[in-house]
Amino acid sequence: MTVRQNLGELLNEVQYRGDTVVITKAGKAVAALVGMALFERIRLMRSEFYRLTDRLQRAYSEVGPAGAEIEIAEAIKATRRK
């Protein structure tokens, strides 16, 4: 109800002050109003995430669960050494 009554003001807060607005329904967060610059960054990050996960999936398509566990354990050891 607050969003409907104050949409113009909320859009100004997002556009001009750089704020973000979380919209709730029955006490639960269901959406957010964010500026276009942030929205574009989120879209780029999501796109890059999907690109990388697809690349990993292709790279490891021939590796079974046991091989994956070995590689994960090695990566954890290498990271902890640093």
Secondary structure, DSSP 4 states (H G I P E B T S, - for coil): -HHHHHHHHHHHHHHHH---EEEEETTEEEEEE--HHHHHHHHHHHHHHHHHHHHHHHHTTT--HHHHHHHHHHHHHHHHH-
